Amino acid sequence: MAVTQAPSIEACEAIALRINSGTAYCLDLRAQYTEQIVDFLEDLHELRVDVVPEEEETLEETLDVENRTSHQIRVHLRKKVTSVDSDDVQAFKLLVRQVFQRINNYDTSDGRVKVWECENESKQVPDKTILQQNLLCLATILLRVEVEASA
């Protein structure tokens, strides 16, 4: 089978599709894969979910031409709120938990992309400093994902 995309793109797009297909929550904008560095303080008007690849490693397990790859991927969730005490903060915290549950231990139907580890990167959800200073809810989910070699 001819290779059509890099494994990191395949992994990020699979994670974004999984997040977007959730029915327990509603996203203002669809989750999207991006190679750009996320600017947490950019002017946001809607809930934003970015899936960003950070590291890639080839798992040298066989003598095949291509081996599985392991990826570290971050899912950044951001939303501007009107006040620290608003119901938006509680709704954001619930959304983070729902997205976490949606992607934790996820395997694509063809078995090519598998989430092996899923954790909230920060102990504070949302990040209290950024919430207090900028009225921005920010949470990051850190994933370790493996992509099978092309057949």
C-alpha positions in Angstrom: 0.0 0.0 0.0 1.4 3.4 -0.9 2.0 5.8 1.9 -0.2 8.9 1.6 0.6 10.9 4.8 3.1 11.1 7.7 2.1 9.0 10.7 2.0 12.1 13.0 -0.6 13.6 10.7 -2.6 10.3 10.6 -2.6 10.2 14.4 -3.6 13.8 14.9 -6.4 13.6 12.3 -7.7 10.4 13.9 -7.7 12.1 17.4 -9.5 15.2 16.0 -12.1 13.1 14.2 -12.7 11.2 17.5 -13.2 14.4 19.4 -15.5 15.9 16.7 -17.7 12.7 16.7 -18.6 13.0 20.4 -22.3 13.4 21.1 -22.0 14.2 24.9 -20.8 17.7 24.2 -21.0 20.5 21.7 -17.9 22.3 20.3 -18.1 25.8 19.0 -15.5 25.0 16.4 -14.5 21.5 15.3 -11.3 20.2 16.8 -8.5 20.6 14.3 -5.0 19.3 13.7 -2.3 22.0 13.5 1.5 22.1 13.3 1.6 25.7 14.6 2.6 26.5 18.1 -0.5 27.3 20.1 -0.6 30.9 21.3 -2.7 30.5 24.5 -3.3 34.3 24.8 -4.6 34.9 21.3 -7.9 36.6 21.1 -10.5 33.9 21.3 -14.3 34.3 20.8 -15.3 30.6 20.9 -14.2 27.3 22.4 -11.1 26.1 20.6 -9.6 22.6 20.5 -6.2 22.1 18.8 -4.5 18.7 18.3 -0.8 19.3 18.1 2.0 16.8 17.4 5.1 17.3 19.5 7.4 14.3 19.3 7.8 11.3 17.0 9.9 8.1 17.5 10.2 5.1 15.3 9.9 1.9 17.3 12.6 -0.3 15.9 11.1 -3.7 16.6 11.5 -5.7 13.4 13.7 -5.9 10.3 10.9 -4.6 8.2 11.3 -1.5 6.0 8.9 0.4 8.2 8.1 0.0 11.9 5.4 1.4 14.2 5.8 5.0 15.4 5.1 6.5 18.8 3.9 10.1 19.1 3.5 12.6 21.8 0.4 14.7 21.1 -1.2 17.5 23.0 -4.8 18.4 22.9 -5.3 22.1 23.9 -8.7 23.2 24.9 -9.3 27.0 25.3 -12.3 29.2 26.0 -12.7 32.8 27.0 -15.1 33.4 29.9 -16.7 36.6 31.2 -15.8 36.0 34.9 -14.0 33.5 37.1 -17.2 32.7 38.9 -19.3 32.1 35.8 -21.0 28.8 34.9 -18.8 28.7 31.8 -15.9 27.6 34.0 -17.9 24.6 35.3 -19.1 23.8 31.8 -15.5 23.9 30.5 -14.3 21.5 33.3 -17.0 19.1 32.3 -16.1 19.4 28.6 -12.4 18.6 29.4 -13.5 15.5 31.3 -15.8 14.4 28.5 -13.1 14.9 25.8 -10.6 13.0 28.0 -13.0 10.1 28.3 -13.7 10.1 24.5 -10.0 9.8 23.5 -8.7 7.7 26.4 -7.7 4.2 25.2 -9.1 5.0 21.7 -8.3 2.6 18.8 -9.3 3.4 15.2 -11.6 0.8 13.6 -8.7 -0.4 11.4 -6.4 -0.7 14.4 -3.7 1.6 12.9 -3.9 4.4 15.5 -4.0 3.6 19.2 -4.0 5.8 22.2 -1.7 4.2 24.8 -1.5 6.9 27.5 -3.8 9.9 28.2 -3.4 12.3 31.0 -4.3 15.8 32.0 -1.0 17.7 31.8 -1.6 20.2 34.5 -3.0 19.5 38.0 -5.2 22.6 37.6 -8.1 22.4 35.1 -8.4 25.0 34.0 -5.1 26.7 34.6 -5.8 29.0 37.5 -3.1 31.6 36.7 -4.3 32.1 33.1 -7.9 32.1 34.2 -7.4 34.8 36.8 -5.2 37.1 34.7 -6.8 36.6 31.2 -10.2 35.1 31.9 -9.2 32.2 29.6 -10.0 28.6 30.5 -7.1 26.5 29.4 -6.6 22.7 29.7 -4.1 20.4 28.0 -4.5 16.6 27.6 -1.2 14.8 26.8 -1.4 11.7 24.7 1.1 9.0 23.7 -0.2 7.5 20.5 1.1 4.6 18.4 0.6 4.3 14.6 1.1 0.9 12.9 3.4 0.6 10.0 1.9 0.7 6.5 1.2 -2.7 5.1 
